[in-house]
Structure formats: C-alpha cells, structure tokens
Amino acid sequence: MDRQLTEGGLLRTWLPTAFGASVLVAEIPLVYAAAARSADGARALAALGICLAVLVVVNTPALSLTPLVALEADRRGLRRYALAVGAAGALVLLLLGAVPPAAQVVGLVFGLDEALLRHVRDGLVALAPNALGVALRRELHGRLVHAGRTGPIVTATAVRIVGTGALAFVAVALWPERGALAGGLALSAGAFLEAALLAARAPAPGGTRPLEPLSLMRVHAHLSSTRLLAMAPMVITTVGIAHAHEAEASLVVWPALYELIMLFTSPATDWEAVCARALRRCPASGAPRRVAAWLGAGFTFAFAVVVLSGAGEGYLRSLVAVPDGPAALAAAWMPVLLLVPGLWVLRAHLHGIRMASGETAVFVRAGVVHALVLAGTVTALGTTALPGVGAACLAVVAGLLADVGITRSGQVGSRRAGVPPGSRTDTKEPVVAQQTTTDVVDALTTDHREALDLLDRIARSTNPREKRDLADTVIAEVVRHAIAEETYVYPAMREHLPEGEKEVQHDVEEHKQLEEIMKQLEAIDASEPRFDGLVRRMTEQLRHHAHDEESEQFPQLRAQVPHERLVEMREKVETAKKLAPTRPHPNAPHTELFHKLAGPGVGLVDRLRDRLTHRGS
C-alpha cells in the first residue's frame, strides 16, 4: 500500500472530484454574465447574488454528501437518504420564495426594497429543484470517490458547464425582464443534467451495513458544519454588506468577486475526502502533506497572478459586466484576499487528518467560531467608513484564520493521523508560567495611570502630528484594556462583589461612553478645535471610571478573591490584550462571549488596518 500512496496517485484521485466540486463556481460567472445582460442587469445581478447566498447555505447538507458517501459507502439506503436531504432543501427554498411571510423575512435580513425582493423571490423558486439535483450529483460523486473511479466526473462536469451557460443565455432571451429567474432555472437544469450523466457510470447503490440513520446523521452534521464554513461566508458577508457603507455598489460586485476567489479555493474542498481516505490506508505517509503544500502554493500563486495582473478586474468588467464604479471598488480590495487560497487548502488538509482519526467533533466548534468571527468582523467594520466590499474581504480572512486555529489546536489523535512524533502537537511537556506576585488589580491600575499620562501629554502638546499619534496610542490601549476587563475581570466582579451585577452594568455603560468619545476622536484631525475638547472629555470620563474601580471595586475584589486567582486573571488579561481590537467599536456587544469568540478576529483586522494606514507610527 505504501507504494500505491504516492503524490501522483493522490493528485490523479483528487483532480476529477475537485473539478466536480468547483462546477457550481465555474458555472456561476456564466450565469451572472447572462443575468447582467437582462433588461435590468444590475438589479438582476444583485438579486441573483442574494439568491445564491441563500442557496449555498441551504445546499450545505447536500454538498456534504460526497465525503459522507465516500467514507460510508458500505451502508444500505444511502441513495434514499440523499434524496431526502435534497427534498428538504428544495422545500426550504420554495418556502422562502413562494410564501409571502417567509419572503418578507428574506427582505428584512438583506434590506431589500419591493422591486429587488420580487427578483429574489423569482430566483429562489427557480433554484428549488437545484437542491434535489445537487444531492443526487454529490451522492454519485461520493460513490465514484470510494471506488477510485473519478474520471467520469470530468466529462459530466464539462457538459454541465456548457449546458448551464447556454441555458442561462437562452432563458434570459425568453424572459428578459426576469434575469434572476432565468439564472435559477439554468442552474437547476444543469444539476440534473450532470446527475443523469453520472448515474450511468457510478457504481450501483448497495452495501452490507444497515443505514443506522442517527449515527449517519451525526457524522453528516459534523461534515456539514465544515461545508457550511465554505458556504456561510457568502450569506453572512452579503448581509453585512447590505448594512455597510457603499452598500449598493458592494452588493452589485460582491457576488462576482466572491465567485472569483471561490474559483481558486473550491477545488481544494474535496481534498479533505481524498486525504482522509489516504491516511486511513497509510497513516504514516507524508505524501498527503506534500500534496497539500503544493496545492496551497499553486492556488495562491495563480490567484496572485490574476489579482496583480489586472485580470481579476477584467473578469468583473468584461465577463460579468459589472459597472465601472463597483468593479473599481472591488479591484482596490482584491489584494486582501491573497491569503485565502492557502488558508483554504490548509483547512481542507486539517479536516482530512481529523476525519482519518475519527475526530470530526471539532468541526462543529471550528464552524461556530468561524461564523462568529466572520459575522463579528463584518458587523464591526460595517460601522466604519470602509466600503461593504472591503469589510467583507477582511472578514473572510479573519474567519478563516480563526477556523484554522481551532481545527489545528489540540489534535488528540495527531499521531494516528500522520503527524510525526516530536511535532508541536505531540509534546507532553508542560509550559511553566513565569512566576510573579503582581495581580490583576495592579495591572489594571497601571493601565489607568499610563492612559491618563498619555492624555496629559496630548493636552500639553502643540504639535498636531504628535497629538494624533498619541491619541491613536491611547485609544488602542484603552480599547484593549476595556475588552480584557470585560472578558475576565467583570465576570469575577459579578460573582464576588455584593452588588456585582449592578456594578458591572455601570462600568460597561462607562466603557460605552468612552468608546463613543474615542470613535469621534479617531475620526477628526488633531488640528481641529473639537479635538482638544474630545481629549478633555475622554480624560474626565476615564479619570472618573478609574476612581470608581480603584477606590471601591478593586479593594472588594481583592478581599473576596484568592491572590492566586487574581494573579491568574492578570495573565489572562495580558493575553487577551495582545489579541483584542485596537479601535473602538461602540455598536459591538460588550459581553464575555462575544469578546472571546469574535474579539481575536476583529483584533486581527484592526491590527491589519493599523499597519496599512501606519496608525500610531
């Protein structure tokens, strides 16, 4: 078996199924191009993008059938299970498109006017059959992967791409006023076309093990959560864009830009199934790791060429017919997405390792964190002057980084999954913390003193450049301090202080007031008269807040909480400050859960913005 598990063999297995997995992505630019040339092209393009954002989420269980069937092909009844999955998805799409109350919910979520909502409802109804066709197609893909006969996928996919593209243009010619309807019908017909072609070539359904629906559904749920991560960014970012700056232009171009990056990521998604199958056969082989490295480097390089050569902007303007303004806006933010292909391949490889060792439960946790970081980042950035498409690009990167971090950490079965002994995940040596008697009260009091000193320096300075740099520094320090405090100190205050809940609510309100002041201070030039007034307001507010904590709350905390725990809290606060955001986000939740899940992603984006704008330098 070792001789058979080679890089070339893995690539030959992966290439056809990767081609099939990317078929939706390959078709969609053609469908967009047809819809953009309908009578109301820009509106049809925006409507179709919203429909597809909904579709890819609804279709997540159907798209997850390939790895499920590839790993569980010896079960009886998988075809009936796949049909049930597809029928459920079709029912949801019909409900959202045809039932007025459900359609109104779609309109509220995406902030749609009546005219655009009509186009969206057309598209959703037309896409309902697609859910059933995709379920059949992905079930057949799984059987072919299991049998190692993935070649027929290439032919069927090629026919599907040509057929869907042709049908889209024909449908637009027949219904020129209903571009979204035409695109949805073409995609549905294409799904059944490929399923019909594959049915003649795939192994017949069979198996010796019983279906065991509950057990199968648990595995399917874990796999669906990972696939949802590949699909959820589209709907989450679309919702975020709808409520952000330059929403109209961003909504027009985001679907096409998202599909462009998916062209360089979607082929890697099914690497997880190929990798898992290979590592189950030969757990010690390094071939899957080497192939993953090649794929990551190759997709990143190819996407960089497209972005930096201007081909990406040409795709938006010429093929998809995006208007000049939105196309230029997207082109300015494309470089942010250069990290995405490599992260996508890394995530797929980590999923393969987990699947091979039977540790798929982590997918749900990683999926939740990914979605929360993505939503938190796009929501927070949506309150700034950044265009919606820029907020979405940064959010996609932050979500993927969080996902990879969760999936990579704590690999209990890493040795079984082909990770060599001696790697970071294999070590058993404990980490010895630096010994110190400084507790969290000392650390927070020092923060107060340092922030007030910086504000005094601003008040004394007459140099606008120096005042701006000092203001950026103190804003970053106070934001990080407040988030760390709300994450680890306020929960202890709630628990141990006599009126802990009331005290914490008061402190959180003061943090909100400080953030509002800092948001205004961040946005104006240091030479404006209002600048000095805002610095005075911030100084007064911070001095009052610090006095309340240091004179009343901190002494009570020291009296009620053991010193060892206060020292431990200081260590957690210092770690949290390193990951926390550096800019005020007054509309974001001030809760422990939000800070722990979304804070690192928002912080990453803030620090990236700081670096790009030379903030505080």
N, C-alpha and C positions, 0 to 999 in steps of 0.2 A: 504493500500500500504506500510506503514511503516514496517508492519510485514513481508511483502514479500521481502523488500530490506535488505537482510542480507548478511554478509560476505560469507557464504556458497553458497547462491544463486548467488552472483556475480561471485564467483570462478567457479561454475558449468557452467555459461554462457560463461565465458572468456576462460576456458581451451580448449574446442574444437576448437574455432576460433584461439586461439593462436597456437595450433598445426598446423592448416592450414596455418597461416601466416608464420610459420617457415619452411614450406615444402621446399621452394627454398633453404634455408640454410641447411636443413638436407640432401637434395639430393646432393648438390654441392660437399661435400667431397667425396662422392662415385664416382661422375663424374670425379673429379680431380684424384682420385686413378686409375680410368680406363685410363685416358689420360696420366698419368705419366708412365704407363706401355706400351705405344705405342713405336714405333721404335725410335722416337726422343723425349723421355719423358720430359726432362727439357724444351725444346723449346715448346712442346705442352702445358705444364703446364703454362708457361708464356703467350702463346697466348690465351689460354682459360681464364686466369685471366683477360687479357685485354678485351676480348670479353664480359665477364660478367660485367666488369666495365661499358662498354657502355650499355649493356642490361638493367642493373638495373636503369640507368637514363632514357633510352627510355621507359621503362615499368612503370615509376612513375605514369602517369595518370591511367594506368590500375590497378596498385596495390592500388590506392586511391579509387577505386570503392566500396570497402566494406563499409567504413564509409559513403560514399555518399548514397549508396542504402539503408543502414540501417536507415538513417535519412530521406530519401526522397522516401520511398517505395510506397507511395500513388500517385506518379506521373505516368502517362501513358508514354509508349515509352522508358523506361529505358533500355530494352534489346537492342533495336536498337542503342541507344546511346553508350552502352558498346561495341557493335560490331564495331561501327565507331571508337571508341578510340583504340581498338585492331588493326584494319586495318591500322590506321595511324602509329602506332608503327611498324608494320610489314613492311610497305613501307619504313620507315626511315632505318631500319636495312638492307633491300635489297639494298637500295641506297648506304649505307656505305660499304657494302661488294661486290656488283657487279659492281658498276660504278667506273672506274679507278680514275677519278679526286677526287671523294669523298673518296675513299680508300687511296689515297695519302695524303689527309688531316689527316686521322687517323694515318698514318705512321709518319707524321711530328710531330703531337701532342705527340705521345708516343715515338718518337725517334727510330723507328723500321728499321731494315735492310730488304732487299728484301725477304730473306728466312722467317723471322718471320712474315712479313706482309702477305705473302701467307697463312700461317696458320691462321692468324687473319681473313682474308677475308673469308676463308672456314667456320670458326666458326660463323661469323656474318650472312652469308647467311643461314646456318643451323638453326640459332636461330630466323630467321624472323617469322616462324609460331608460335613460343613461345609467341609472343606479343598478338596474337589473342586468343590463349588458356588461357593465364593468365587473359585477360579481361573477358572472359566467366566465368572462375573459380571464380574471385573476385566478379563479379556481383552476382553469385549464393551464395557466402559466405554472401554478404550483405542481401539477401532475408532471409537466414536462421537466421542471427543475429536478423533481425527485427521481425521474427516470434518466436524467442526464442527457436528454434529447431536446435541447432548447433551440435548435436550428429552425424549426417551423415558425417560431415567434417572429423571426426576421421577416419572412415573406408576408405573413399575415399583417404585421405592423406596417410594412411598406404600402400594402394595398389599402390599409385603413387610412393612412395619412393622405394618400392621393384621393381616396373616396370622400373623406370628410371635407377636405379643402374644396373639391369640386362641388359637392352638395351644398356647402355654405354659400358659394357664389351663385349657384342656381336658385337657392332659397331666397337670397336677397333680391335676385331679379324678379322672383314671383311675388314677394312681399316687401317691396322697397321701403315701406313705412314702418316695418317691424323687424329691424335688424337683430335684436336680441332673440326674438322667436326663431328667426332663420338660423342663427348660430346654434341655439339649443337643439333644434331638430337635427342639424347636421352632426353634432357630437353624439346624439343618441343613436342615429343610424350607423355611424362609424363603429360604435362599441359592439353592436350586434353583428356587423359585418366581420369584424375580427374574430368574435366568438364563433361564428359559423365556420370560418376557415380553420380555426384551431381544433374544433370538435372532431374533424375528420382525421387529425394527425395525433391527438393526445391519447395516452393510454386510457382504456376504459375504466370507469369507476369500479372500485372493488375494495377488498380489504378483509382482514380476518378478525381484527379487534372490533368490539362494539363501539358505537359513537360516543357514549358517555357524555351527553350534552353539557352537563355542568362543568366537568373537568375541561372539556374542549373550550367552553366559553371563557373560563378563567385564563387559559393560555391566549385565546383570541383577544381578550381585553387587554392583556399586557402588550401584545403585538400592536393592537390598535392604538394604544396610547403613544407608542413610538411613531406610528404613521401619522397620528394626529399632529405631532410636532412638525412633520413635514408639510402638513396642510393648514394647521391652525394659524400660522403667521399671516396667511393671506387674509383671512376674515378679521383677525384681531387688528392688523395694521390698517385694513380698509376702514374699519370702524373708527380707529384713532385718527386717520387722515380726514374723515368726514367732519371731525370736530376741531381740526387744527387750522393753522394759518395757511392761506392759499389752498383751501380745500378743493375748490372746483378744478383748478389746473392739476392738482395732485391726483384727484380721483380719476381724471381722464388718462393720465400717463402711468399711474402705479400698476394697473393690471399688466400692461405690456412690459414694464420694467421688471416686474416680479417674474413673469414668464421667461424673460431673458436670463435671469440668474438661475431659474429652475432648469434651463437647458444645460447648465454646467453642474448641476447638483443632482437632479432626479435620477440620472443613470447610475449614480453611486448608491441609491437607496437599497436596491436589491442585493448589494454586496453583502449585507448582513446575513441573508439566507445562504449564499454561497460560502461565506466564511464559516458560518456555524456548521454547515454540513461537512466542510473540510476538517475543522478542528475536532468534530466528533469522530471522524475516521482516524485522524492522526494528531492528537493533542499537542505533541511536542514540535510540530513542524513550524518553521519560521517563514514558509512560503506565503501564507496569508498576510502576514505583517509586511513583507516586502512588496507584495502586490498593492496593498493599501497605500504604502508610501508612494509608489509610482502613480497611482490614481490621484492621490491628493496633489502631488506636484504637477501632474499633467493637466488636470482640470483648472488649477489655479493659474498656470501659465497661459492656457488657452483663453481663459476669461480676461486675464490682464491684457493680452493682445487685443481682444475685442474692445475693451474699455479705452485703452491708451491710444489705439489707432484711430479712434473715431467711428469704428464700425458699429458700435452699440448705438450711437446717436443716429447713424444712418438707418439702422434697423427700425428705430422708432419713427423716424420721419418718412422713410420711403415705403417700407413693407407694411407697417401697421397704420400709416397715415395719421400719426399723432400730430396735432397742430404744433407750429414752431415754438410757441411760448412754453407749453408743458414739456416738449421734447428737450429744450434747452435747460429747463429746470432739472429734469431727470439726469441729464448728462453731467451736470455740476456735482451730483451726489453719487454717481456710479462708483467712483474710486473707494468709497466707504465699504462697498460690498466685496472688495477683493479678498477679504478674509473668509468669505462664506464657503467657497468650494472646498478648501482644505479642511475646514471645521466639519463640513457635511460628511466628507469621507471618513474623518476620524470618528465621528459619532457612529456611522454605519459599522465601522470595524469594531468599535467597542460593543455595539449591540450584538454582533456576531459572536464575540468572545463570551458575552453574558448568556446568549442563547445556547451555546455549546456546553456551558457548565450548568445550565438549568437555573440561572439566577435572573429570570425575567422580571421579578417583582420590582426591581429598581427602576424599570421603565416607567412605571406609574409615577413614582416620586420625581424622576427627572422630568417627566412630562408636565407635572403640575408646576414645578419650579420654572421650567422653560416658559410656560404660558403666563405665569405671574410676572416674571421678569420682563417678558415681551410687552405685556399689557401695561405694566407699571412704567416702563421706559417710554413707550409711545404716548401714554397719557401725560406723563410729566413733561415731556418735550413738547407736547401739543399745547401747553400753556405758555410756551415761549414764542419768540418771533420766528423760530425755524419754520420753513415750509413743511407741510404734511409729509411730502415725499422724503425729505431729509430726516424727519423724526422717525419715519418707518424704516429707513435704511439703518440708522443707528440702533433701533430697537431689535431688528433681525439679528445683528451681530451680537448684541448683549444677550439675547435669548439663547443663541447657540452656544456661547461661551459658558453660560450657566448650566445648560444641558450637558455639555461635555464634562464639565467639572463634577456634576453629580454622578453621572454614569461611570466616570473614571475612578472615583473615590471608593475606598472600602471594598475592593474586589476580593470577597472571601474565597472564591474559587479560582483565583487567578492562576494558580499553578496548574490546575486541571485544564485551564483554557489556553494554555500555550504561553503564558508569561513566564520568562525564565526566572529561576531562583536567584535571589540577590538583587532583584529589581526593587523599586521603592515600595510596591505593594506587598512584597514578600517579607519585608523586615519585621522582626518581632521586638526590636529594641525600643524601650520606652524613651520618650522625649522628656528630659529633665528640665523643668521650668526654672528660670532664673529666680533665685531666692531674693525676696525683698520684703520689707515691712510696710512699704508705702501702700495705703489702701485707696479705695475709690474716692473717698471724701477728699483726701489730699490731692489726688489727680484732678478732680473736677474744680476744686478751689483754685488750683494753679491755672487751669484753663480760664477761669473767670478773670484772674489778675492779668494774665497775658493779653486777653482780648481787650480789657479796659485800657491797658497800657498802649495797645495799638491804636485804639480810638483817640486817646490823648495825643499821640504823635500826629494823627491826621489833623486834629484841631489846631495844633501848633504849626503845622507845615504851611508854607506859602507856595509850594511847587505843585501845580496841578498833576503832573506825571507821578510824583511821589505819592500824592494823596490818593490817586487812582490805584496804584499798586498796593498801597497799604490797605485801602478799602477792600480790594479783591481778596487780600490775605485774611483780613479779619472776618469777612463774610464766609470764606471757606472754613475757617477754624470754628466759628460759631455754629455753622450748619452741621459739621461733623460732630461737634460736642453735643448738640441737641439730639441728634439721631442716636448716638451711642447711649445717651442718658435715657431716652425714651425706650430703648431696646432692653437695657439691662438694669438700670437703677430704678426707674419708676415702677416696674413690676414688684421689686422688693419693698418700695415705699408703700405700695397698695397693701401688701401683705402684712407689714410690720408696724406702720405708723397708726396711731389711734384713729385718725380721720384720713387714712391713706388715700382712699378714692377721691375725696374732696380736694385734698392737697395736690394730687396728680392732675386732676382736671384743671385746677387753677394754673399749674405750671405749664401744661400743654397749651392752654389759651395764651399764656405769655410767650411761648415759643412761636405760636401762630402769628402773634402781633410782631414779634421780631422778624419773622420771615417776610411779612408784608413790607416792613420797612426796608429790609435788605433787598427785596425784589426791586423796589423803587430805586434804591441806592445803586444797584447793579446796572440799571438801565440809563443813568444820566451821566453826563460829562462832569468831571471834577471842577471845571471852571464855571459851571452854572451856579447861580445863587442858592438854589434849592439843595445843592449837595451838602453844604455845611449844616443846614437845618436838619437834614435827614441824619447826619452824623450825630448831632446833638440828641435827636430823638432816640436813636439807637443806643447811645451812651446811657441816657436816663433809663430806658427800658431795661437794658442789660444790668445796670447797677442795682435797680430795684429787684430784679429777678434773682441776682446773685445774693443780695442781702436776705431775701426770704429763705433761700435754700441754706445759706451758711449759718444764719442765726437761729433757725427753728428746725428745719427738716433734717439737715445733716447730723446735728447732735443727737436727734431722736434715732436716726438710722444707726449711728454708732452704738447707742445704748441698747438697741434691740437685736442687732445682727452680730454674730461672732466675727472677730477680727479676721480669721482665716477666710471666711466667705467674702468679706469686704476686699481682701487682697485679690481673691479670685475674680471678683467683679471688676476690679481695676484692670486685670489682664484682659478680660473680655471687652471692656470699654476701649482699651488701647487697640485691640484687634479690629473692633467694629469701626473705629475712626479711620483706620487705614483703607477700609473698603467702602466707606459711606460716601454719599454725594458731596460735592463741594459747592453746589449752587442752591439757592433757595427754591423750593417747590411748594408754595403755600397751599396749593389745591390737593396735594398728595395726602393720603391718610397718615395720621400721627400715631400709628399703632405698632406694637412689638412685632406682630406677624408680618405686616407689610414691610417693615424695615429689614427683617431677617430674610424674607423671600425676594423682594424686589430691590431692596437697597443696594446690594452689590452690583446689579445690572445698571441701575441709574447712576451709581457712582462711577462705574466704568465709562459710561457715556460722558458724564461731566468731566472726568479727567482727560478724555479724548478731546473734548471741546476746549478745555483749558490749554492743552498742548497745541492744538491747531490755531488758536487765537492768541497764543503767547500770554495768556492771562496770568497776572501776578509776576511776570518775569521782568 
